[in-house]
Amino acid sequence: MKIGIPLETAPGETRVASIPEVVKKLIGKGFEVEVEAGAGVRAGYPDADYTAAGAQLTDRAGAFDVDLLLKVRRPDVADVEALRPGGLYIGLLESCGEDEILSAMLAKGVRVLGMERMPRTSRAQSMDALSSQSNIAGYRATLEAAARYGRFLPMMMTSAGSAKPARLVVLGVGVAGLQAIATARRLGADVYAYDVRPETQEQIRSLGAKPIELDLGESGSGEGGYAKELSEEAKAKQQAALSDQLAKAHVIITTALIPCRPAPVLVTEDVVKRMRPGSVIVDLAAANGGNCPLTVAGEIVERHGVTIVGLTNFPALVPADASAFYARNLANLIEIMFTPSESGPVLNDLAEDDITAAMLVKSST
Ligand SMILES: NC(=O)c1ccc[n+]([C@@H]2O[C@H](COP(=O)([O-])OP(=O)(O)OC[C@H]3O[C@@H](n4cnc5c(N)ncnc54)[C@H](O)[C@@H]3O)[C@@H](O)[C@H]2O)c1
């Protein structure tokens, strides 16, 4: 059973789907691993470390001509052409439904497992790449905000005078939001946080931050620990009720999203106008339309004197750890997909396991 690890070619991508430590473990379980030359270099994993781990270095065609292709980012047309018909593909598909690329893969008989379709259950936790990458995004987004803010985050008392701590608000207290709160607290900011799910208030307090409590007249808690979309009336109430809290903030890190829905608008243009010049907004929902309508996906812009960061790939700015976490998520998934045998790992029935069944992309045609 041959596994392929290609170089990621999406613009700005620095991560790699597996790292030498994980490759060594896969080889120990009877897999052969083909790594495209240079695949790990931008993440800090040189070719020599993969060969020392027992992998074969190959060219791009060799990395794709395998039984199981491991990828971080969505494939492009050339990738799909290079895939082995009937093979297995695991990666972040960056898509909520079937699209042209996925249809082309399915037409080739490739079995596609989408990492973002991983159920958020306790058994799947060690394989949950959305969580591992969002954790990194929450951390890195906070550092980005701190670096772009022209003042201190912590209180500073010096012989040249003192500075008050920055007032930092986190919107959306899921994986990225919790890590943003923890990182901002470590940096000494005065942190406030809001989520539509009331159960997050205890988590906010446990990290030393203050929950912002709003009465929207309806609960935002949905199934499986996710939020549910609010009614139009509650959305309007939410924007109005948050506006005074947000206008007072010096830094806002916003992460509110319901999977496969457009991001809710929480930071209106009016709020941005009211913020102190030099304030910073980092909008982690930028790729899904943003929690602020002034956000430009992939860019850092200044509007009404406020810096708005719409970068869409924070994990790629922490490539060594982001790749290591992703590689371990994949290895834990591979562990439940195969049964060891004398002649090497044997693929289980993917429809039989609730995790792989949920991840498997089925043709809608
Ligand atoms: N820019 C990047 O580099 C990057 C990287 C990773 C994740 N992300 C993005 O960060 C966001 C958060 O990811 P996550 O894994 O933490 O998701 P998550 O599902 O764990 O958290 C999202 C949170 O938003 C809350 N929410 C939903 N609607 C809300 C509303 N109207 N008001 C307040 N809160 C609301 C949910 O209750 C949930 O707690 C997503 O948009 C994700 O795509 C961005």
The ligand as an ORCA input file, in Angstrom:
! r2SCAN-3c Opt
* xyz 0 1
  N      -8.118     32.672      8.450
  C      -7.565     31.514      8.773
  O      -6.397     31.280      8.568
  C      -8.406     30.472      9.456
  C      -7.859     29.258      9.890
  C      -8.662     28.338     10.610
  C     -10.000     28.640     10.815
  N     -10.495     29.804     10.311
  C     -11.883     30.201     10.492
  O     -12.077     30.569     11.841
  C     -13.453     30.432     12.155
  C     -13.638     29.664     13.449
  O     -13.194     28.331     13.289
  P     -13.420     27.311     14.470
  O     -12.787     26.029     14.088
  O     -13.066     27.968     15.745
  O     -15.007     27.103     14.345
  P     -15.990     26.682     15.498
  O     -17.199     26.127     14.817
  O     -15.294     25.870     16.517
  O     -16.331     28.098     16.140
  C     -17.167     29.048     15.570
  C     -17.918     29.702     16.726
  O     -18.724     30.755     16.214
  C     -19.911     30.783     16.981
  N     -20.947     31.516     16.269
  C     -21.666     31.143     15.181
  N     -22.539     32.113     14.848
  C     -22.361     33.121     15.744
  C     -22.961     34.401     15.912
  N     -23.913     34.839     15.097
  N     -22.524     35.161     16.937
  C     -21.554     34.729     17.766
  N     -20.945     33.544     17.658
  C     -21.338     32.746     16.651
  C     -20.241     29.322     17.192
  O     -21.111     29.127     18.280
  C     -18.855     28.730     17.448
  O     -18.543     28.710     18.818
  C     -14.082     29.780     10.931
  O     -14.607     30.818     10.133
  C     -12.919     29.131     10.223
  O     -13.154     28.956      8.836
  C      -9.727     30.721      9.656
*
